[in-house]
Each structure stands twice: as C-alpha cells, then as structure tokens.
Amino acid sequence: MGREVVRLALDAGLDVTVLSRRPPSGTSRAHHDGARYFQADVTTGAGLAEALRGADVVIDCLEGQFGKARKNYADGGARLLAAASGAGVRKAVLLSIINCDRSAAAFYISKAAKERVYATSELETVVVRATQFHSLVAAVFHAGAKVRLIPVFKGARFQTISPSDVAFELVAEGMGEPSTERHRTRTIGGPDIRTMRELAEIWRKTTGHAGRIVEVPLPGAMGEYLRKGLNLVPSQRTGIDTFESWLAKREDSL
C-alpha cells in the first residue's frame, strides 16, 4: 500500500518523502525515482524528526501484524503524530480496516486502538477504513493451491478492493482542503460483493490452477466478524478495479 501511495503522489506532482525501518535500495522494485527515502522507526522515534521536516501531510500506511509490532502499533502511531506535530505537519491520514472496532481479533483490536490515538491528536486527522484487499483472498487461494486445494470460508462474503483504489483515496484525503471537522472517519469498499466461493472460481479460472475448491469453517473472532458481514459496506462502493480486472493486471497473482 505504501508503494502505491508513493507512486500516485509522485504522479500528482507532489514532493514525496518516504520513511521506513528498511528503505529500499535504488535497484529495488519498491524504490521510486523522485522520492526521498529516510530510515526511521516509530517504535523508538529514531529518525522521525529528520524524515518529517518540511512535510505538510503524513499518510500512515504502517503495519504491525504480529508480536511486538502489533503490541506497539498504537504507541507507534502516537509517536509518529507527536513528531509530525513538532515538525509543523497540518494533517495526518491513516489507513485502517472496516469495523475494526467491532472485532475481537487481535490485529483488528490494534487497528482500533490506533484509530483512537488519531482521534485525540493535535493534528487534523482522517481515518480511511477500507474493506479487505483483493490480494488477501488471492493469497489464501494461492497458498491452498500449492497442495491442489483452494480453501473458501463457509458462508463468507467479501467486498474486496484494489490497493491502488485505496491509495487514490488516501492521497486525495491528504491533498484535500482543511476540514471544519477536526477528526473524520471514512469507510470505502470494493465495487462488488461476492461469496468467497465465487471469488475462488474467478481466481481459478484466471490463473489456470487446477485445485479443488473446498469449503472450510472459520472459527474464532475472524469467523464471527465475517459471518456478521462486518467486512461489507454496500453503500460505499468506492473502488473501480474489480477482482477480475485486478487479477488481469497482476502477473504475480497468477
């Protein structure tokens, strides 16, 4: 997601600085000519002041999926916002997940905690909650296809969205005029709502994998989240890129 934001921001003619614990080398596919890269770490604060110097807007696409990274995810957000405030940044935009505050899954709990940090910031903030990415379900299918089985979660429906569509909204929010509302939340979703089986059939046909589609139950917090349809937002079909069109453009998904 960060790379998509950088690409779109550069295309829009913006002056782009990227901060990361491990900035890409100049020969990496993740490196974009025209962007400045700084090594910085939100868990310690190291390098943040230098990376944020002169910035007007921060777009936060940082992740913390496991272990200490997830445990310190909200604190890292607070450290980033404090450094941004000290640098004179006027707005911060955060990527988050739809209805993360209504799930008991640990990863979603950490997302909701970070949202609360943004809601108390001195800066103007916008939280953009997105539905699951096309790449998430494709990764599940790809992993199963290695043993010729394509798993689908029983009863699950998805409104998957393209990362580039989400990046467009993040950049648009960053470039937007100051709002009278200090802290805002938006929810965006993909163009279609489909069962996971339908998505698996599309993926199998497009990729040519011969795996058998198998329904499996998904227990626990994530299963409950999906069964309640908390991953869906039918009224906000923001994305343009369908699962099929996204697959057609992604060689690494085939």
C-alpha positions in Angstrom: 0.0 0.0 0.0 2.8 2.4 0.8 4.4 1.9 -2.6 1.0 2.6 -4.3 0.6 5.8 -2.3 4.2 6.9 -3.2 3.5 6.2 -6.9 0.3 8.1 -7.1 1.6 11.0 -5.1 4.6 11.3 -7.4 2.3 11.1 -10.4 0.3 14.0 -8.9 3.4 16.1 -8.8 3.8 16.1 -5.1 7.1 16.3 -3.2 7.3 12.8 -1.6 9.3 11.6 1.4 9.2 8.0 2.5 10.1 6.8 6.0 10.7 3.1 6.7 12.8 1.0 9.0 14.3 -0.6 5.9 14.3 1.8 3.0 14.5 0.1 -0.4 17.8 0.2 -2.4 17.9 2.2 -5.6 17.7 -1.1 -7.6 14.7 -2.5 -5.8 11.3 -2.7 -7.4 10.0 -0.9 -4.3 12.1 2.2 -5.0 10.5 5.1 -6.8 12.7 7.6 -8.6 11.8 11.1 -7.4 11.0 10.2 -3.8 13.4 10.8 -0.9 13.9 7.9 1.5 14.7 8.1 5.2 15.4 5.3 7.7 13.1 5.9 10.7 11.4 3.8 13.4 8.1 4.7 15.0 8.7 2.2 17.8 11.7 4.2 19.1 11.2 7.6 17.4 14.6 7.3 15.8 14.8 9.3 12.5 11.3 10.7 12.7 12.2 14.4 13.1 14.5 14.4 10.1 12.1 12.4 7.9 9.2 14.7 8.7 11.0 18.0 8.4 9.1 20.3 6.0 6.2 17.9 5.5 2.6 19.2 5.2 0.8 15.9 5.3 1.5 12.4 6.7 -0.1 9.4 5.1 0.3 6.5 7.5 0.4 3.0 5.9 2.5 1.4 8.6 1.5 -2.1 9.6 2.1 -4.2 12.8 0.6 -7.6 12.2 2.4 -9.8 14.7 4.2 -9.9 18.0 5.8 -6.7 19.3 4.9 -4.8 16.2 1.2 -5.4 16.8 1.6 -4.8 20.5 3.3 -1.4 19.9 1.2 -0.4 16.9 -0.9 2.2 18.6 2.0 3.6 20.6 4.0 3.9 17.3 1.1 5.9 15.9 1.2 8.3 18.9 5.0 8.7 18.4 4.6 9.5 14.7 1.8 12.0 15.4 3.8 13.7 18.1 6.8 14.0 15.8 4.6 15.3 13.0 3.1 17.9 15.2 6.5 19.1 16.3 7.5 19.3 12.6 4.5 21.5 11.7 2.6 18.9 9.8 -1.0 20.1 9.3 -2.8 16.8 8.6 -2.4 13.0 9.1 -4.2 10.3 7.1 -4.4 6.8 8.5 -5.2 3.6 6.6 -7.4 1.3 8.7 -9.9 -1.6 8.3 -13.7 -1.5 8.1 -15.4 -2.1 11.5 -12.1 -2.9 13.2 -13.6 -1.7 16.5 -16.3 -4.4 16.2 -13.9 -7.4 16.0 -12.2 -9.3 18.8 -9.4 -10.4 16.5 -6.0 -9.2 17.9 -4.9 -7.5 14.7 -8.2 -5.6 14.4 -8.1 -4.6 18.1 -4.7 -3.0 17.4 -6.1 -1.1 14.5 -9.0 0.3 16.6 -6.5 1.3 19.3 -4.5 3.3 16.7 -7.7 4.9 15.4 -8.3 6.2 19.0 -4.9 7.7 19.1 -5.6 9.6 15.9 -8.9 10.8 17.3 -7.1 12.6 20.1 -4.3 14.1 18.0 -3.5 17.8 17.9 -3.4 17.5 14.1 -6.4 17.3 11.7 -6.8 13.6 11.0 -8.7 11.4 8.6 -9.1 7.7 9.1 -9.8 5.8 5.9 -11.3 2.4 6.7 -11.1 0.0 3.7 -12.6 -3.4 3.1 -10.2 -6.3 2.5 -7.8 -6.1 -0.4 -8.1 -8.3 -3.5 -4.6 -9.5 -2.6 -5.8 -11.0 0.7 -8.2 -13.6 -0.8 -5.8 -14.2 -3.7 -3.1 -15.1 -1.2 -5.4 -17.5 0.6 -6.2 -19.2 -2.7 -2.6 -19.3 -3.8 -1.4 -20.9 -0.6 -4.0 -23.6 -0.8 -3.4 -24.3 -4.5 0.1 -25.4 -3.7 -1.5 -28.6 -2.4 -4.2 -28.5 -5.1 -6.9 -27.3 -2.7 -8.4 -23.9 -2.8 -10.0 -23.1 0.6 -13.1 -20.9 1.0 -14.5 -19.9 4.3 -18.0 -21.3 4.8 -20.7 -18.5 4.4 -18.1 -15.7 3.9 -18.8 -12.8 1.5 -16.2 -10.2 0.6 -16.3 -6.7 -0.9 -12.6 -6.7 -1.9 -10.9 -3.6 -3.1 -7.8 -2.8 -5.2 -4.8 -1.4 -3.2 -4.5 1.3 -5.9 -8.1 2.4 -5.4 -7.4 2.7 -1.7 -4.2 4.6 -2.3 -6.1 7.0 -4.5 -8.4 7.8 -1.7 -5.6 8.2 0.8 -3.8 10.7 -1.5 -7.0 12.5 -2.2 -7.7 13.0 1.5 -4.1 14.1 2.0 -4.5 16.8 -0.7 -7.9 17.9 0.4 -8.6 21.3 1.9 -8.7 21.7 5.7 -11.9 20.5 7.2 -14.0 22.1 9.8 -14.3 18.7 11.4 -11.0 18.0 13.3 -11.1 14.2 13.2 -13.0 12.3 10.5 -13.5 8.7 9.5 -14.4 7.4 6.0 -15.3 3.9 5.0 -14.6 2.7 1.5 -15.3 -0.6 -0.2 -14.8 -2.5 -3.4 -17.2 -2.4 -6.4 -18.7 -5.9 -5.9 -19.9 -8.1 -3.1 -19.3 -11.8 -3.7 -19.1 -15.0 -1.9 -15.7 -16.4 -1.3 -16.5 -19.3 -3.5 -17.4 -17.0 -6.4 -14.0 -15.3 -5.9 -12.2 -18.6 -5.8 -13.9 -19.7 -9.1 -12.8 -16.4 -10.7 -9.2 -16.9 -9.4 -9.0 -20.5 -10.5 -10.3 -19.7 -14.0 -8.0 -16.7 -14.4 -4.9 -18.4 -13.0 -5.4 -21.8 -14.6 -4.8 -23.6 -11.3 -6.5 -27.0 -11.2 -7.1 -27.1 -7.4 -10.4 -28.3 -6.0 -12.4 -25.6 -4.1 -13.1 -26.8 -0.6 -15.4 -25.1 2.0 -13.9 -24.8 5.4 -15.3 -23.3 8.6 -13.5 -20.3 10.1 -13.8 -20.3 13.9 -12.9 -17.6 16.3 -13.1 -13.9 16.1 -12.5 -13.6 12.4 -15.1 -16.2 11.6 -17.7 -14.2 13.7 -16.6 -10.9 12.0 -17.2 -12.4 8.5 -20.4 -14.2 9.4 -21.9 -10.9 10.7 -21.0 -9.2 7.4 -18.9 -6.6 9.3 -16.4 -6.7 6.3 -19.1 -5.3 4.0 -20.2 -1.7 3.2 -22.8 -2.0 0.4 -23.5 1.8 0.4 -19.8 2.7 -0.2 -18.7 1.0 -3.4 -15.8 3.3 -3.9 -13.4 1.1 -5.7 -13.3 0.8 -9.5 -11.0 -2.2 -10.0 -12.9 -5.5 -9.8 -11.3 -8.7 -8.7 -11.1 -9.9 -12.3 -9.6 -6.7 -13.6 -7.0 -6.6 -10.7 -6.0 -10.2 -11.4 -5.6 -9.5 -15.1 -3.0 -6.8 -14.3 -1.1 -8.8 -11.7 1.4 -11.3 -13.0 2.5 -12.3 -9.5 -1.1 -13.4 -8.7 -1.2 -15.9 -11.5 
